[in-house]
Amino acid sequence: MINEPAREQRRFKLLYRATRIKWKRFTWSGLILILVGIAVINLGLALATGANSTEGLLVGLGAIMVLIGILRVLIGVINPATPKDLDSSEPPPEETNTTEEMVLGE
């Protein structure tokens, strides 16, 4: 069985690798989505045809794209502090005194 320091070191390596992959995946795609959303907003504003037309549709679509991009960037940037913050792949320890045993007296 793996001793505890080696297990913790392995978990820190896995956490570091996972955060790097997550950062690459979400941060860059979020920034690109924000830029595309701003471009769509500018295109909609350049049309200047009125709020209840294609202009309003493009501005609204661009705003939604910018919001989704901001969320993706936040997902990529926010990381757990330690591996213990993540869900453990190990099963939780079983409790010895369950409510059924206490009620039934088994």
N, C-alpha and C positions, 0 to 999 in steps of 0.2 A: 504494500500500500504506500502511496506517496505521502511523505511527511508534510506537515503543515506549512513550513516556510517555502518549500518547493511548490506546493499547491497555490499559495498566495502569489508567488512570483509568476506562475503560469497564468493566474487569473488577471494580474496586472498587465501582462503581455497581451492577453486576449482583449482586455479593455482598451488598451492603447491602439491596437490594430483596428478594433471596431470603431473607435472614435475617428481615426484617420479616414477610414472608408466612408463613414457617415459624413464627415466634413467634406470630402471630395464630391460625394454624390449630391448632397442637398444644397451646400453653399453655392457652388458654381451654377447649378441649374436655377436656383432662386435668384441669383444676380442677373442671369440672362433673362429670366421671366420678368423681372422688374424692368429691365431695359426695353424689352419688347412691349410691355404694358405702357410704358411712358411714350414709346413711339406711336402706339395705337391711340393714346389720348391726344397726342399732338396732331395726328392725322385727322381725328374727329374734330378737334378745334379749328383746324385749317379749313375744313369744309364750310363752316359758318352758314349752315342752312337752317338753323333753328333747333330748339331743344327737343322737339317731337319728331325727329327725323333720323337719318343715318348718323348725324353728328352725335345725338344723344346716345344712340346705340353703341357707337365706337368708344365714346368717353366712358360709358358704363362698363363695357367689356374690358377696356384698358385698366380701369380702376380695380376690377375684380382680379385681373392678372397681376397687378402690382401687389394687392393684398395677399394673394397666394404666394407670390415670390417672397414677400416679407416673412410669411410663415415658414417657407422652406429654408430661408436663411437662418431663422431662429432655431429650427430643428437641427440644422447642421452645426450651429455654434454651441448650443447648450449641451453639456456633457455631464454624466454622473461623476461625482467626485472620487468615489472608490468602487471597486468591484462589489463591495458589500451592498451598494445601493441598487445593484441589479438583482433580478430574480435569480435565485440559486437553481442550478440544474439538478441539485440533489433533492431527494424527497424530504419533506419536513419530518422531524422526529415524531414518532407516535406518542400520544399522551397515554398515560397508564390509567388515569381516573377519568373515564368518560361519564357523561350524565346518565347514560343507560345503566352503567355498572353501579352508580350511586343510588339510583332509584330502585333498581331490581335487587340490589344487594348481592350481586354476583362477584 
